[in-house]
Amino acid sequence: MTIYYSPRFQRSYKRLDPQLQKASEKRVALFRSDPLDQRLDTHRLHGKLKAYWSFSVDSRHRALFEFLNASKDEAIFLDIGNHSLYQ
Protein backbone atom coordinates (compact mmCIF):
# COMPACT_ATOMS: atom_id res chain seq x y z
CA MET A 1 0.00 0.00 0.00
CA THR A 2 1.35 3.36 -1.04
CA ILE A 3 0.04 6.33 0.91
CA TYR A 4 0.40 9.97 -0.08
CA TYR A 5 -0.27 12.81 2.37
CA SER A 6 -1.92 16.02 1.22
CA PRO A 7 -0.69 19.33 2.67
CA ARG A 8 -4.05 19.72 4.43
CA PHE A 9 -3.67 16.31 6.10
CA GLN A 10 -0.16 17.21 7.23
CA ARG A 11 -1.34 20.51 8.76
CA SER A 12 -4.27 18.83 10.53
CA TYR A 13 -2.03 16.05 11.81
CA LYS A 14 0.42 18.56 13.32
CA ARG A 15 -2.47 20.19 15.22
CA LEU A 16 -3.48 16.93 16.91
CA ASP A 17 -2.36 16.33 20.47
CA PRO A 18 0.57 13.89 20.78
CA GLN A 19 -1.58 11.01 22.09
CA LEU A 20 -3.92 11.31 19.13
CA GLN A 21 -0.95 11.49 16.76
CA LYS A 22 0.35 8.23 18.20
CA ALA A 23 -3.08 6.59 17.89
CA SER A 24 -3.37 7.75 14.29
CA GLU A 25 0.07 6.33 13.46
CA LYS A 26 -1.06 2.92 14.73
CA ARG A 27 -4.22 3.16 12.63
CA VAL A 28 -2.25 4.15 9.54
CA ALA A 29 0.00 1.10 10.03
CA LEU A 30 -3.11 -1.08 10.23
CA PHE A 31 -4.53 0.67 7.14
CA ARG A 32 -1.27 0.06 5.27
CA SER A 33 -1.51 -3.70 5.88
CA ASP A 34 -5.27 -3.93 5.15
CA PRO A 35 -7.26 -0.78 4.33
CA LEU A 36 -10.56 -2.59 4.82
CA ASP A 37 -9.73 -4.13 8.21
CA GLN A 38 -12.91 -4.21 10.32
CA ARG A 39 -11.15 -2.53 13.25
CA LEU A 40 -10.77 0.63 11.14
CA ASP A 41 -14.47 0.88 10.27
CA THR A 42 -13.46 1.94 6.75
CA HIS A 43 -16.44 3.18 4.78
CA ARG A 44 -17.33 5.12 1.67
CA LEU A 45 -18.90 8.51 2.28
CA HIS A 46 -22.15 9.79 0.79
CA GLY A 47 -23.51 12.97 -0.71
CA LYS A 48 -21.03 15.60 -1.82
CA LEU A 49 -18.15 13.48 -0.44
CA LYS A 50 -19.16 10.27 -2.25
CA ALA A 51 -15.76 10.02 -3.99
CA TYR A 52 -14.03 9.74 -0.61
CA TRP A 53 -13.61 7.20 2.15
CA SER A 54 -13.04 7.46 5.88
CA PHE A 55 -11.68 5.32 8.70
CA SER A 56 -11.82 5.70 12.46
CA VAL A 57 -8.82 6.81 14.50
CA ASP A 58 -10.83 6.68 17.72
CA SER A 59 -14.49 7.17 18.63
CA ARG A 60 -14.40 10.89 17.73
CA HIS A 61 -11.69 11.27 15.08
CA ARG A 62 -11.55 10.18 11.46
CA ALA A 63 -9.11 10.15 8.57
CA LEU A 64 -10.50 11.20 5.21
CA PHE A 65 -8.88 9.65 2.14
CA GLU A 66 -9.34 8.64 -1.47
CA PHE A 67 -8.27 5.42 -3.16
CA LEU A 68 -6.30 6.30 -6.29
CA ASN A 69 -6.98 3.11 -8.23
CA ALA A 70 -9.45 0.22 -8.43
CA SER A 71 -7.06 -2.25 -6.80
CA LYS A 72 -7.00 -0.04 -3.67
CA ASP A 73 -3.24 -0.26 -3.29
CA GLU A 74 -2.69 3.51 -3.44
CA ALA A 75 -4.42 6.16 -1.36
CA ILE A 76 -4.10 9.84 -0.61
CA PHE A 77 -4.89 11.00 2.90
CA LEU A 78 -6.79 14.26 2.62
CA ASP A 79 -7.59 15.29 6.19
CA ILE A 80 -7.74 14.06 9.78
CA GLY A 81 -9.83 15.31 12.67
CA ASN A 82 -13.27 15.17 14.24
CA HIS A 83 -16.51 14.99 12.26
CA SER A 84 -16.23 18.65 11.25
CA LEU A 85 -13.79 17.59 8.50
CA TYR A 86 -16.82 16.31 6.55
CA GLN A 87 -18.14 19.86 6.14
N, C-alpha and C positions, 0 to 999 in steps of 0.2 A: 504494500500500500504506500503510495506516494501522497504526501500531504503538503499542500501549499498554504501559506498564511497570508491573508490580506493585511494591508496596513491597518485597517479598522480593527481586525481581530487582535493584532499586536498591541494597539493602543488600549483596547478594552481589557486585554489580559494583564497589562502592566498596572491597570487600576484596581485589579482584584487584590484582596488581602492575601498574604502569603499562604495561609492555610488553604484557601480556595484555589490558589495557583497550584499548590501541591496536589490537591484532589483532581484538578483538571488535567494535570500531567499524567496521573494514573489512568484517567478515563481515555485520554488520547492514546496511551499505550495499548489499552484494551481495544480501542477503535482501530488502531493500526493492525492488530492481529485479526480482528473480525468486526467490521463496521456494523454488522447487524446482530451482534451479541445481545441477547435478551436483557442483560444487566444494564445496558446503555439506554434502553427504551428508545431506540432509533426509530424515527417515523417521518414520513413525508408530510409537509405542511399543506395547508389548503388556502383557498382564496388568492389574494394577490401575491402570496409567497409560495404558490404551488410548485414552483421550480426548485424549491429548496427543501432541505431536510434538517432535522434537529436531533440531538441526543442529550440525555440528562447528565449533568455534572454532579448535582445533588438534588434534593427535593425542590429547590428554588431556582437553580441556575441551569442554563442550557447553552449548548454550542450550536450555532447556526452554520450550515455548510451546504455545499453543492457537489454532487458527484460529477466528474468531468467526462466520464465515458460510461457506456452501457455495462461494461464488465465490473464497474464499481471498484477499480483498483487505483483510482486517482480521485482526490477530493481537494477542494479549496475551503478552508475554514474562513468564514466571513465575519463572524462576530461571536462574542461570548458575554453572558450576563444573565440578568433575571428576565422575566417574561416581557419586559418593556422593549427588548431587542426585536420583538415581532412587529412593532409599530413603525 
